[in-house]
Amino acid sequence: MSSQLPSDWITQHCPVATPGHNRALDLACGAGRHSFWLAKQGWDVTAIDRDLSRIEQSGNRAINWIEADLETGNWPLENRQFDLIVVVNYLHRPLLDHLRAATSPGGILIYETFMVGNERFGRPRSPEFLLRPDELNKTFADWNIITAQQGPVRDSDTGLPVSVKQAIVAQKPAPPENE
């Protein structure tokens, strides 16, 4: 069972929501741990996942829950844009172009998921669901990469590796002022 606490990567790198710049997308939100945390930080959250049945959706009006299978080839958000997009422990490469388009100019993408090497610790094991070395950095090379990391994640108590992950915080370039 995964923790219901938000990822440290998200809590450490999440920008402050400001009026007019507070639209967030939690892609593949799972049980909603990041959606609820973002809403508490003042974000208006759109949370999307293929199964929302385990989430109590009525408690927070700052969260718009959308149940949709992201892997059908149909992007359910049309041309909507967000000031912040978070993705944790999920990879479906065909969505990367949609994430690029859905991030508003000047917006932030915070992405953290498993990479090659994780197969020795458990799931996911398939290369289809594991990032290749530097894949996020290469995918978002034309953005301002604020910070990135990759490699073993260690248990805070034992210091032993428990998974292998890659993470990035990247800002989409804003258009020049005269456009």
Residue pairs with C-beta under 8 A, 6 or more apart in sequence:
2 30
2 31
2 89
3 33
4 31
4 33
5 33
6 33
6 34
6 37
7 34
7 88
7 112
9 88
9 110
9 112
9 167
10 34
10 37
10 86
10 88
10 110
10 112
11 37
13 110
13 146
13 147
13 169
14 38
14 41
14 84
14 86
14 110
15 84
15 108
16 41
16 42
17 24
17 41
17 42
17 43
17 83
17 84
21 83
21 106
22 42
22 43
22 44
22 83
23 43
23 44
23 46
23 81
23 82
23 83
23 84
23 104
24 38
24 43
24 44
24 45
24 46
24 82
24 83
24 84
24 85
24 86
25 45
25 46
25 47
25 48
25 77
25 82
25 84
25 85
25 86
25 102
26 32
26 34
26 35
26 38
26 45
26 46
26 47
26 48
26 86
27 48
27 70
27 85
27 86
27 87
27 90
27 95
27 99
28 48
28 49
28 70
28 87
28 88
28 89
28 90
28 92
29 35
29 47
29 48
29 49
30 49
30 88
30 89
31 54
31 55
32 47
32 55
32 63
34 86
34 88
35 45
35 47
35 63
36 60
36 63
38 45
38 84
38 86
39 45
39 60
39 62
39 63
43 62
43 84
44 62
44 64
45 62
45 63
45 64
46 63
46 64
46 66
46 77
46 80
46 82
47 63
47 64
47 65
47 66
48 65
48 66
48 67
48 68
48 70
48 76
48 77
49 67
49 68
50 67
50 68
50 69
50 70
50 71
51 67
52 65
52 67
55 65
57 63
57 65
66 76
66 77
68 74
68 76
70 76
70 92
70 95
71 92
71 94
73 94
75 95
75 98
77 98
77 102
79 101
80 102
81 101
81 102
81 103
81 104
81 107
82 102
82 103
82 104
82 107
83 104
83 106
83 107
83 108
84 107
84 108
84 109
84 110
85 99
85 102
85 103
85 107
85 108
85 109
85 110
85 111
86 109
86 110
86 111
87 99
87 109
87 110
87 111
87 112
87 113
88 111
88 112
88 113
89 112
89 113
89 114
90 113
91 113
91 114
91 124
91 129
91 130
91 131
96 139
99 109
99 111
100 140
100 172
103 109
103 172
104 172
105 172
105 173
105 174
105 175
106 171
106 172
106 173
106 174
107 171
107 172
108 146
108 169
108 170
108 171
108 172
109 140
109 143
109 168
109 169
109 170
109 171
109 172
110 167
110 168
110 169
111 136
111 167
111 168
111 170
112 165
112 166
112 167
112 168
113 131
113 165
113 166
113 167
114 124
114 129
114 130
114 131
114 163
114 164
114 165
114 166
115 130
115 131
115 132
115 133
115 135
115 150
115 164
115 165
115 166
116 127
116 130
116 131
116 132
116 133
116 164
117 130
117 151
117 152
117 164
118 124
118 125
118 130
118 163
118 164
118 165
119 125
119 130
121 161
121 162
121 163
121 164
122 163
124 130
131 150
131 166
133 150
133 166
134 150
135 166
136 148
136 166
136 167
136 168
136 170
137 145
137 148
137 168
140 168
140 170
142 173
143 170
143 171
143 172
143 173
144 170
144 171
144 173
145 168
145 169
145 170
146 169
146 170
146 171
147 168
147 169
148 166
148 167
148 168
148 169
148 170
149 166
149 167
150 164
150 165
150 166
150 167
151 164
151 165
152 161
152 163
152 164
153 161
153 162
153 163
153 164
153 165
154 160
154 161
154 162
155 161
155 162
